[in-house]
Amino acid sequence: MSNFSKTKAHVHVATAGNVSDGTISFNTPVLSALKGASMVVQRAGVVVAWDGVIAVAGNIVTVDNTGSVDWAAADVLIITTL
């Protein structure tokens, strides 16, 4: 599980392990529950039309690669919390 910095955004480069797991969870530093999150996926600097699922439970954000357009190893995931 990765940790967010004190800002409301987190940048993560997907690994082959993330791709095979199909999910990535991030721990946020907020004291109360998050209201939501959004994510942008970039591949070689171009935004990808990722359509997976983002789940928020307390201060944990989990992104799931179940959509028809997946992230791949070395893609840059930019998660912003609300």
GIZI-V280206 format. One record per residue. N is the residue number from 1. RES is the residue in one letter. OMEGA is omega in degrees with one decimal (* if undefined). Layout:
n->(N;N)
res->(RES;RES)
omega->(OMEGA;OMEGA)
//
This chain:
n->(1;2;3;4;5;6;7;8;9;10;11;12;13;14;15;16;17;18;19;20;21;22;23;24;25;26;27;28;29;30;31;32;33;34;35;36;37;38;39;40;41;42;43;44;45;46;47;48;49;50;51;52;53;54;55;56;57;58;59;60;61;62;63;64;65;66;67;68;69;70;71;72;73;74;75;76;77;78;79;80;81;82)
res->(M;S;N;F;S;K;T;K;A;H;V;H;V;A;T;A;G;N;V;S;D;G;T;I;S;F;N;T;P;V;L;S;A;L;K;G;A;S;M;V;V;Q;R;A;G;V;V;V;A;W;D;G;V;I;A;V;A;G;N;I;V;T;V;D;N;T;G;S;V;D;W;A;A;A;D;V;L;I;I;T;T;L)
omega->(178.4;176.1;174.7;170.7;-179.7;173.0;-178.9;178.7;179.2;177.5;-178.3;174.0;-176.9;178.0;175.4;176.8;176.6;-179.2;-179.3;176.7;-179.7;177.6;172.8;177.0;179.8;176.2;-179.9;-177.3;-176.2;-178.7;179.0;-177.5;177.0;176.3;-180.0;179.9;174.8;-178.8;173.6;177.5;176.4;176.3;-178.2;176.6;-179.5;179.4;179.9;-179.7;-179.1;-177.5;176.6;-175.2;173.3;177.9;178.7;177.7;-175.9;178.6;178.7;175.0;177.8;175.5;-174.0;-173.5;-173.7;-178.9;-179.5;176.1;-175.3;167.4;-179.8;176.8;-179.7;172.1;178.2;178.5;178.9;-176.9;178.8;179.5;-178.5;*)
//
